[in-house]
Amino acid sequence: RAELSKIMRARAKEIEVKLLLFAIQRTTNFEGLLAKRFSGSTLADGTVKKPEVPPPSTNPFLEDETGAEADEIVMEKSDTDKPKKPKVPDNPFHGIVSKCFEPHLYVYIESQDKNLGELIDRFVADFKAQGPPKPNVDEGGAVLPSCADLFVYYKKCMVQCSQLSTGEPMIALTTIFQKYLREYAWKILSGNLPKTTSSSGGLTITSLLKEKEGSEVAKFTLEELCLICSILSTAEYCLATTQQLEEKLKEKVDASLMERINLTGEMDTFSIVISNSIQLLVQDLDAACDPALTAMSKMQWQNVEHVGDQSPYVTSVILHIKQNVPIIRDNLASTRKYFTQFCIKFANSFIPKFINHLFKCKPISMVGAEQLLLDTHSLKMVLLDLPSIGSQVVRKAPASYTKIVVKGMTRAEMILKVVMAPHEPPVVFVDNYIKLLADCSTDTFQKILDMKGLKRSEQSSMLDLFRLRLPAPPPGGDGSGSLSLSAPTPEQESSRIRKLEKLIKKRL
């Protein structure tokens, strides 16, 4: 060891990675030979120790990694829940000579930095040359093969480095791993997400209302939807495998250095890619439905004379949902929780937008309100069925999703029921509004009055009445929060009735 150290200090500039690894391999082989030759009792720390035979492992992921064959072990994401393998007793001769190589392992680390940089560049070039993966809905969406290649290489480096040193070089290698995990996330995944377009394709209300089945608004193609799902699935695989990589690195490194291994930032990066992918899918379907909602708000609802089947704008929304959702569901079959997230985010985006467009439908006749109520119910049923729409296997929608749809669309139905209610006598109308909508906002009440087509003078008296009928704000509150809708006390009720009587006499 002393002689090797002397030679390497003198000729440090001549050491290149292949020569270094060759020398280390020969030296560790010699140390292994010593362990086999002196296999009875061996001396360690001045005490006699007998080698212990570890119990057999049932976990293929944690198979013996001490030999050269360990270089070929691939990390499988499904093995994270399996039991850990007991550590093999230390070879008392390990490092007895090879410790002298540790100060020169920076040559190995720099080599891995260069190799990983070239690997990422190759992934980028391959993606450009081969294009996005082909739609593969039968197998639940494709994970990009490059991510498996990256983690195979990481596994090989980690095992190799741990055989060379479990000290500072492992920390240096971890830093290199972090660098290229981030590069993979941004260059391969985020960098290849399709870009959204602001153009709506120049559709007019007339063309939309006459929209035939099969016609499309400018939106992502089938290939682009599949690519987004593929990138999402890949990011999920990378997230799970990065967590596993962190655990394995902590197992390999010296106990005193474990706290310095932390890949949380890289896991967060993959989570951001997942979130951005889901958002793109939501925005695409949302944008496809926008022209239909615009058409709804532009229709002459006061001229509707009879209630018929669902309106053309509903058919248009359903068409886009049936076009997009089955593709997304099939391509996210292996990551179902993210498909559920997509459904929830779409509902949280679409329903408030639908209600906002509902408020723009003014004025509305009684028959028009009935037609809108029918349309709203049709959309509610479609949204409740959205997670399994177009699927041969009908699954019950997740409760978290159903709750959002029921709450949001029931509010839309209540708005229309208030619009349909007669506004005479005013007190009954206002109380009915407060009871059905539980909304103390004067803005919302004003919108309802606009939908009913009431004149400004009528609206003014209604708003005064509404303010009088509102429950008092909770004690200690600043009045800016949502108001409590608890029943007024008898004293409050009596005072309000007197005020109402005066108001009505004054108006009359």
PLY file of the C-alpha trace (Angstrom):
ply
format ascii 1.0
element vertex 508
property float x
property float y
property float z
element edge 507
property int vertex1
property int vertex2
end_header
0.00 0.00 0.00
2.82 2.38 0.91
4.65 1.68 -2.36
1.51 2.13 -4.48
0.75 5.43 -2.72
4.28 6.69 -3.43
4.07 5.79 -7.14
0.61 7.42 -7.59
1.69 10.62 -5.85
4.67 10.90 -8.15
2.73 10.15 -11.36
-0.76 11.54 -10.52
-1.09 13.29 -13.92
-0.66 10.01 -15.77
-3.57 8.26 -13.99
-6.58 7.80 -16.24
-9.81 6.08 -15.33
-9.30 2.72 -17.14
-5.86 2.25 -15.59
-7.16 3.24 -12.15
-10.10 0.79 -12.30
-7.81 -1.97 -13.59
-5.42 -1.47 -10.66
-8.28 -1.34 -8.14
-9.84 -4.50 -9.59
-6.54 -6.41 -9.34
-5.99 -5.19 -5.79
-9.50 -6.00 -4.54
-9.26 -9.44 -6.17
-6.08 -9.99 -4.14
-7.87 -8.88 -0.96
-10.70 -11.28 -1.77
-8.19 -14.08 -2.29
-6.75 -13.40 1.18
-10.25 -13.66 2.68
-10.84 -17.03 0.96
-7.38 -18.41 1.80
-7.66 -17.53 5.48
-11.30 -18.56 5.85
-11.21 -20.11 9.33
-10.87 -17.49 12.05
-9.62 -14.09 10.98
-8.13 -11.28 13.02
-9.98 -7.94 13.10
-9.45 -5.18 15.67
-7.29 -7.49 17.74
-10.12 -9.97 18.45
-10.89 -13.31 16.86
-14.12 -13.30 14.83
-15.75 -16.16 12.99
-17.47 -15.24 9.72
-21.26 -15.36 9.97
-23.41 -16.83 7.21
-26.29 -14.44 6.43
-29.80 -15.90 6.02
-30.92 -16.27 2.39
-32.71 -13.22 0.93
-36.12 -13.48 -0.67
-35.75 -10.11 -2.40
-34.36 -10.28 -5.97
-33.69 -6.54 -5.94
-31.35 -6.91 -2.97
-29.38 -9.85 -4.30
-25.62 -10.18 -3.63
-23.90 -7.07 -4.94
-20.33 -7.86 -3.89
-19.30 -9.56 -7.15
-18.79 -8.23 -10.66
-22.23 -9.47 -11.67
-23.71 -6.77 -9.44
-22.99 -4.29 -12.22
-25.92 -5.70 -14.15
-28.51 -5.37 -11.38
-31.39 -3.09 -12.35
-33.50 -1.20 -9.85
-37.13 -2.28 -10.09
-39.71 0.13 -8.69
-41.97 -2.68 -7.47
-39.42 -3.89 -4.90
-39.55 -0.97 -2.49
-41.90 -2.69 -0.06
-39.91 -5.93 0.24
-37.73 -6.75 3.29
-34.14 -5.51 3.46
-31.24 -7.92 3.06
-28.94 -8.28 6.09
-25.48 -6.89 5.41
-22.77 -9.44 4.55
-20.02 -9.50 7.23
-17.07 -7.28 6.30
-14.05 -8.84 4.70
-11.33 -8.10 7.28
-8.81 -7.72 4.43
-10.99 -5.28 2.44
-9.13 -2.02 1.91
-5.93 -3.29 3.48
-4.15 -2.33 0.25
-6.84 -0.69 -1.93
-7.34 2.18 0.54
-4.41 3.91 -1.17
-6.54 4.54 -4.28
-9.13 6.70 -2.49
-7.30 10.07 -2.86
-7.25 9.48 -6.64
-10.90 8.52 -7.09
-11.68 12.06 -8.29
-10.47 10.72 -11.67
-13.31 8.17 -11.59
-15.91 10.78 -10.49
-14.89 13.20 -13.28
-15.12 10.35 -15.78
-18.69 9.52 -14.66
-19.64 13.20 -14.92
-18.45 13.24 -18.53
-20.10 9.89 -19.37
-23.46 10.95 -17.93
-23.33 14.25 -19.81
-22.80 12.33 -23.06
-25.60 9.91 -22.12
-28.10 12.77 -21.62
-27.02 14.35 -24.94
-27.58 10.99 -26.64
-31.07 10.73 -25.11
-31.92 14.21 -26.43
-30.60 13.36 -29.92
-32.42 10.00 -29.99
-35.72 11.64 -29.04
-35.35 14.19 -31.83
-34.40 11.52 -34.36
-37.02 8.92 -33.40
-39.78 11.33 -32.37
-42.27 10.73 -29.55
-43.22 7.14 -28.62
-46.07 5.71 -30.64
-49.50 5.56 -28.93
-49.55 2.36 -26.92
-52.91 2.36 -25.19
-53.10 -1.43 -24.89
-50.20 -1.46 -22.44
-51.30 1.54 -20.42
-48.93 4.13 -21.82
-45.22 3.85 -22.49
-42.47 4.86 -20.07
-39.59 6.33 -22.09
-36.87 3.66 -22.37
-34.15 6.25 -21.74
-35.11 6.57 -18.05
-34.51 2.85 -17.46
-31.14 3.19 -19.23
-30.23 6.10 -16.96
-31.01 4.21 -13.75
-29.22 1.06 -14.97
-26.12 3.22 -15.44
-26.64 4.83 -12.00
-26.90 1.39 -10.41
-23.69 0.27 -12.07
-21.82 3.41 -10.95
-23.13 3.15 -7.39
-22.08 -0.49 -6.96
-18.71 0.17 -8.58
-18.01 3.25 -6.44
-19.06 1.48 -3.23
-16.47 -1.21 -4.00
-13.83 1.52 -4.39
-14.86 3.64 -1.38
-17.79 4.22 0.96
-16.53 7.63 2.03
-16.36 11.08 0.39
-16.22 9.71 -3.22
-19.77 8.34 -2.70
-20.92 11.85 -1.72
-19.22 13.27 -4.83
-20.93 10.62 -7.00
-24.30 11.46 -5.39
-23.83 15.11 -6.40
-23.21 13.99 -10.00
-26.36 11.82 -9.86
-28.40 14.82 -8.66
-27.09 17.00 -11.49
-28.14 14.57 -14.22
-31.48 13.67 -12.66
-32.37 17.36 -12.93
-31.04 17.52 -16.49
-33.11 14.48 -17.45
-36.23 16.04 -15.92
-35.82 19.35 -17.79
-34.21 18.31 -21.09
-35.96 14.99 -21.78
-39.27 15.34 -19.95
-40.26 19.01 -19.58
-38.40 19.92 -22.75
-40.54 17.59 -24.83
-43.97 18.47 -23.44
-46.16 19.84 -26.28
-46.76 23.57 -26.23
-50.30 24.91 -25.87
-51.71 27.29 -28.48
-53.94 30.24 -27.67
-55.78 30.01 -30.98
-59.31 28.65 -30.82
-59.37 27.87 -34.50
-61.52 30.88 -35.47
-64.79 29.13 -34.68
-67.97 31.17 -34.79
-71.06 30.65 -32.68
-73.03 29.55 -35.72
-70.46 26.98 -36.78
-70.29 25.66 -33.23
-74.04 25.31 -32.85
-74.07 23.34 -36.09
-71.04 21.33 -35.00
-71.22 17.81 -36.34
-69.76 14.72 -34.76
-66.09 14.31 -35.60
-65.32 17.99 -35.98
-62.52 19.26 -33.74
-61.43 22.46 -32.09
-57.69 23.20 -32.43
-56.22 21.06 -29.66
-53.63 18.37 -28.97
-53.50 15.48 -31.43
-53.78 11.85 -30.35
-49.97 11.56 -30.54
-49.49 14.66 -28.38
-51.94 13.42 -25.74
-50.12 10.07 -25.67
-46.76 11.86 -25.39
-47.94 13.91 -22.39
-49.19 10.73 -20.70
-45.91 8.99 -21.53
-43.89 11.83 -19.99
-46.16 11.78 -16.92
-45.68 8.00 -16.51
-41.92 8.39 -16.98
-41.75 11.15 -14.36
-43.67 8.94 -11.94
-41.24 6.05 -12.57
-38.29 8.43 -12.05
-39.83 9.78 -8.83
-40.27 6.30 -7.34
-36.86 5.08 -8.51
-35.05 8.22 -7.28
-36.47 7.60 -3.82
-35.16 4.06 -4.01
-31.78 5.28 -5.28
-31.50 7.56 -2.21
-32.17 4.61 0.11
-29.55 2.46 -1.64
-26.93 5.23 -1.53
-27.51 5.61 2.21
-27.00 1.88 2.62
-23.70 2.01 0.72
-22.12 5.10 2.29
-20.42 5.32 5.69
-22.91 5.84 8.52
-21.28 9.18 9.41
-22.06 10.53 5.91
-25.67 9.30 5.52
-27.19 12.68 6.43
-25.45 14.30 3.45
-27.35 12.14 0.94
-30.65 13.84 0.13
-32.44 13.59 -3.24
-35.62 15.38 -2.11
-34.98 18.29 -4.49
-34.76 15.92 -7.47
-37.94 14.10 -6.40
-39.68 17.49 -6.20
-38.51 18.22 -9.75
-40.18 15.05 -11.05
-43.32 15.94 -9.08
-43.38 19.31 -10.89
-43.16 17.50 -14.27
-46.12 15.31 -13.23
-48.14 18.34 -12.11
-47.36 20.25 -15.34
-48.37 17.24 -17.45
-51.72 16.91 -15.68
-52.28 20.66 -16.05
-51.65 20.45 -19.81
-54.21 17.64 -20.16
-56.76 19.65 -18.16
-56.13 22.88 -20.08
-56.48 21.07 -23.41
-59.89 19.56 -22.60
-60.96 22.78 -20.90
-60.04 24.85 -23.97
-61.86 22.40 -26.26
-65.06 22.99 -24.25
-64.71 26.81 -24.15
-66.39 27.56 -27.52
-69.40 25.48 -26.47
-69.79 27.46 -23.23
-69.42 30.71 -25.15
-72.17 29.54 -27.51
-74.38 28.77 -24.52
-74.00 32.30 -23.13
-74.74 33.88 -26.55
-77.99 32.01 -27.16
-81.29 33.97 -26.98
-82.70 32.21 -23.94
-85.67 34.59 -23.65
-86.89 33.37 -27.06
-86.91 29.64 -26.26
-90.50 28.48 -26.70
-90.35 24.81 -25.77
-88.10 22.38 -23.91
-86.49 19.85 -26.23
-83.54 17.48 -26.14
-80.18 18.66 -24.85
-78.83 21.77 -26.56
-76.05 21.64 -29.20
-73.48 23.12 -26.79
-74.02 20.17 -24.41
-73.52 17.72 -27.28
-70.29 19.55 -28.16
-68.92 19.33 -24.59
-69.82 15.63 -24.36
-68.13 15.01 -27.73
-64.84 16.51 -26.57
-64.97 14.61 -23.27
-65.58 11.34 -25.14
-62.69 12.10 -27.49
-60.10 12.96 -24.82
-60.85 11.10 -21.62
-60.66 7.48 -22.88
-57.25 8.19 -24.48
-55.92 9.74 -21.27
-57.39 6.98 -19.08
-55.93 4.18 -21.22
-52.51 5.83 -21.34
-52.49 6.37 -17.57
-53.73 2.87 -16.73
-50.48 2.13 -14.86
-50.68 5.39 -12.85
-54.36 5.50 -11.98
-53.99 7.96 -9.09
-52.79 10.59 -11.56
-55.78 9.91 -13.82
-57.99 10.58 -10.78
-56.07 13.84 -10.22
-56.73 14.78 -13.85
-60.48 14.18 -13.39
-60.58 16.22 -10.16
-58.64 19.14 -11.65
-60.83 19.17 -14.75
-64.01 19.22 -12.65
-62.58 22.01 -10.46
-61.80 24.02 -13.59
-64.83 23.28 -15.79
-67.67 23.61 -13.27
-66.88 27.17 -12.02
-66.37 28.20 -15.66
-69.75 26.67 -16.56
-71.43 28.59 -13.72
-69.78 31.86 -14.84
-71.15 31.33 -18.35
-74.53 30.47 -16.86
-74.63 33.94 -15.28
-74.04 35.43 -18.74
-77.25 33.83 -20.05
-79.57 36.81 -19.68
-82.39 37.45 -19.82
-83.91 33.98 -19.49
-87.55 33.08 -19.97
-89.20 30.41 -17.82
-88.99 27.90 -20.69
-85.35 28.92 -21.34
-84.51 28.27 -17.66
-86.18 24.85 -17.90
-84.09 24.01 -20.98
-80.91 25.15 -19.21
-81.84 23.07 -16.17
-82.24 20.02 -18.43
-78.86 20.76 -20.05
-77.21 21.21 -16.65
-78.56 17.87 -15.48
-77.24 16.18 -18.66
-73.77 17.67 -18.06
-73.91 16.61 -14.41
-74.61 13.00 -15.40
-71.77 13.03 -17.96
-69.32 14.50 -15.45
-70.28 11.91 -12.83
-69.57 9.22 -15.41
-66.41 10.93 -16.71
-63.76 8.59 -15.11
-65.23 5.52 -16.87
-66.73 7.16 -19.97
-66.23 5.02 -23.08
-64.82 2.14 -21.02
-66.01 -1.44 -21.23
-65.17 -1.87 -17.55
-67.44 0.41 -15.53
-65.79 1.45 -12.28
-67.33 3.54 -9.56
-65.87 7.05 -9.68
-63.65 7.99 -6.70
-65.68 9.56 -3.88
-63.41 12.64 -3.81
-64.25 13.32 -7.46
-68.00 12.61 -7.15
-68.26 15.01 -4.19
-66.79 17.88 -6.26
-69.13 17.26 -9.22
-72.26 16.89 -7.08
-71.50 20.04 -5.07
-70.62 22.18 -8.12
-73.37 21.07 -10.48
-76.02 21.12 -7.74
-75.14 24.80 -7.23
-75.69 25.38 -10.97
-79.10 23.65 -10.71
-80.03 25.76 -7.67
-79.16 28.96 -9.56
-81.58 28.01 -12.33
-84.28 27.01 -9.84
-84.01 30.44 -8.22
-84.24 32.06 -11.68
-87.39 30.04 -12.40
-89.04 31.06 -9.09
-91.52 34.01 -9.31
-90.15 37.23 -7.89
-93.49 38.18 -6.34
-93.84 38.50 -3.41
-90.24 39.81 -3.07
-89.77 38.60 0.53
-90.53 35.01 -0.43
-88.19 35.22 -3.44
-85.29 36.60 -1.35
-85.78 34.03 1.43
-85.99 31.27 -1.17
-82.71 32.48 -2.71
-80.92 32.51 0.66
-82.27 29.05 1.46
-81.39 27.44 -1.88
-78.01 29.05 -2.57
-76.71 29.88 0.93
-74.81 32.72 -0.73
-74.64 36.09 1.02
-72.86 37.86 -1.84
-74.81 40.79 -3.29
-72.88 40.29 -6.55
-74.34 36.79 -6.98
-77.82 38.05 -6.12
-77.42 40.87 -8.66
-76.48 38.31 -11.35
-79.60 36.28 -10.59
-81.74 39.40 -10.98
-80.03 40.14 -14.32
-80.79 36.58 -15.49
-84.45 37.12 -14.60
-84.42 40.29 -16.71
-85.78 42.56 -13.95
-85.72 46.31 -14.48
-83.21 48.43 -12.56
-85.90 49.92 -10.31
-87.11 46.42 -9.37
-83.54 45.28 -8.83
-82.82 48.20 -6.51
-85.71 47.41 -4.17
-84.85 43.69 -4.33
-81.23 44.40 -3.35
-82.36 46.57 -0.41
-84.64 43.78 0.68
-81.85 41.22 0.25
-79.49 43.21 2.47
-82.16 43.44 5.15
-82.84 39.72 5.05
-79.19 38.74 5.33
-78.23 37.07 8.62
-76.06 39.15 10.91
-72.28 38.52 10.70
-70.85 36.34 13.50
-69.75 38.25 16.64
-66.06 39.20 16.68
-65.80 38.88 12.89
-64.61 41.68 10.65
-67.56 41.21 8.31
-65.30 40.43 5.37
-65.63 36.65 5.61
-68.59 34.55 4.56
-71.67 35.31 6.61
-73.36 32.77 8.82
-76.72 31.57 7.58
-78.10 30.69 10.99
-81.72 31.63 11.68
-82.28 35.19 13.04
-83.51 35.70 16.60
-87.21 36.68 17.15
-86.11 40.24 18.04
-84.12 40.56 14.81
-87.02 39.11 12.79
-89.52 41.55 14.34
-87.24 44.52 13.64
-86.74 43.42 10.04
-90.47 42.96 9.40
-91.11 46.55 10.57
-88.38 47.82 8.25
-89.81 45.77 5.37
-93.28 47.17 5.92
-91.92 50.75 5.83
-89.88 49.95 2.70
-92.84 48.41 0.84
-95.13 51.37 1.75
-92.46 53.78 0.56
-92.07 51.92 -2.77
-95.81 51.72 -3.29
0 1
1 2
2 3
3 4
4 5
5 6
6 7
7 8
8 9
9 10
10 11
11 12
12 13
13 14
14 15
15 16
16 17
17 18
18 19
19 20
20 21
21 22
22 23
23 24
24 25
25 26
26 27
27 28
28 29
29 30
30 31
31 32
32 33
33 34
34 35
35 36
36 37
37 38
38 39
39 40
40 41
41 42
42 43
43 44
44 45
45 46
46 47
47 48
48 49
49 50
50 51
51 52
52 53
53 54
54 55
55 56
56 57
57 58
58 59
59 60
60 61
61 62
62 63
63 64
64 65
65 66
66 67
67 68
68 69
69 70
70 71
71 72
72 73
73 74
74 75
75 76
76 77
77 78
78 79
79 80
80 81
81 82
82 83
83 84
84 85
85 86
86 87
87 88
88 89
89 90
90 91
91 92
92 93
93 94
94 95
95 96
96 97
97 98
98 99
99 100
100 101
101 102
102 103
103 104
104 105
105 106
106 107
107 108
108 109
109 110
110 111
111 112
112 113
113 114
114 115
115 116
116 117
117 118
118 119
119 120
120 121
121 122
122 123
123 124
124 125
125 126
126 127
127 128
128 129
129 130
130 131
131 132
132 133
133 134
134 135
135 136
136 137
137 138
138 139
139 140
140 141
141 142
142 143
143 144
144 145
145 146
146 147
147 148
148 149
149 150
150 151
151 152
152 153
153 154
154 155
155 156
156 157
157 158
158 159
159 160
160 161
161 162
162 163
163 164
164 165
165 166
166 167
167 168
168 169
169 170
170 171
171 172
172 173
173 174
174 175
175 176
176 177
177 178
178 179
179 180
180 181
181 182
182 183
183 184
184 185
185 186
186 187
187 188
188 189
189 190
190 191
191 192
192 193
193 194
194 195
195 196
196 197
197 198
198 199
199 200
200 201
201 202
202 203
203 204
204 205
205 206
206 207
207 208
208 209
209 210
210 211
211 212
212 213
213 214
214 215
215 216
216 217
217 218
218 219
219 220
220 221
221 222
222 223
223 224
224 225
225 226
226 227
227 228
228 229
229 230
230 231
231 232
232 233
233 234
234 235
235 236
236 237
237 238
238 239
239 240
240 241
241 242
242 243
243 244
244 245
245 246
246 247
247 248
248 249
249 250
250 251
251 252
252 253
253 254
254 255
255 256
256 257
257 258
258 259
259 260
260 261
261 262
262 263
263 264
264 265
265 266
266 267
267 268
268 269
269 270
270 271
271 272
272 273
273 274
274 275
275 276
276 277
277 278
278 279
279 280
280 281
281 282
282 283
283 284
284 285
285 286
286 287
287 288
288 289
289 290
290 291
291 292
292 293
293 294
294 295
295 296
296 297
297 298
298 299
299 300
300 301
301 302
302 303
303 304
304 305
305 306
306 307
307 308
308 309
309 310
310 311
311 312
312 313
313 314
314 315
315 316
316 317
317 318
318 319
319 320
320 321
321 322
322 323
323 324
324 325
325 326
326 327
327 328
328 329
329 330
330 331
331 332
332 333
333 334
334 335
335 336
336 337
337 338
338 339
339 340
340 341
341 342
342 343
343 344
344 345
345 346
346 347
347 348
348 349
349 350
350 351
351 352
352 353
353 354
354 355
355 356
356 357
357 358
358 359
359 360
360 361
361 362
362 363
363 364
364 365
365 366
366 367
367 368
368 369
369 370
370 371
371 372
372 373
373 374
374 375
375 376
376 377
377 378
378 379
379 380
380 381
381 382
382 383
383 384
384 385
385 386
386 387
387 388
388 389
389 390
390 391
391 392
392 393
393 394
394 395
395 396
396 397
397 398
398 399
399 400
400 401
401 402
402 403
403 404
404 405
405 406
406 407
407 408
408 409
409 410
410 411
411 412
412 413
413 414
414 415
415 416
416 417
417 418
418 419
419 420
420 421
421 422
422 423
423 424
424 425
425 426
426 427
427 428
428 429
429 430
430 431
431 432
432 433
433 434
434 435
435 436
436 437
437 438
438 439
439 440
440 441
441 442
442 443
443 444
444 445
445 446
446 447
447 448
448 449
449 450
450 451
451 452
452 453
453 454
454 455
455 456
456 457
457 458
458 459
459 460
460 461
461 462
462 463
463 464
464 465
465 466
466 467
467 468
468 469
469 470
470 471
471 472
472 473
473 474
474 475
475 476
476 477
477 478
478 479
479 480
480 481
481 482
482 483
483 484
484 485
485 486
486 487
487 488
488 489
489 490
490 491
491 492
492 493
493 494
494 495
495 496
496 497
497 498
498 499
499 500
500 501
501 502
502 503
503 504
504 505
505 506
506 507
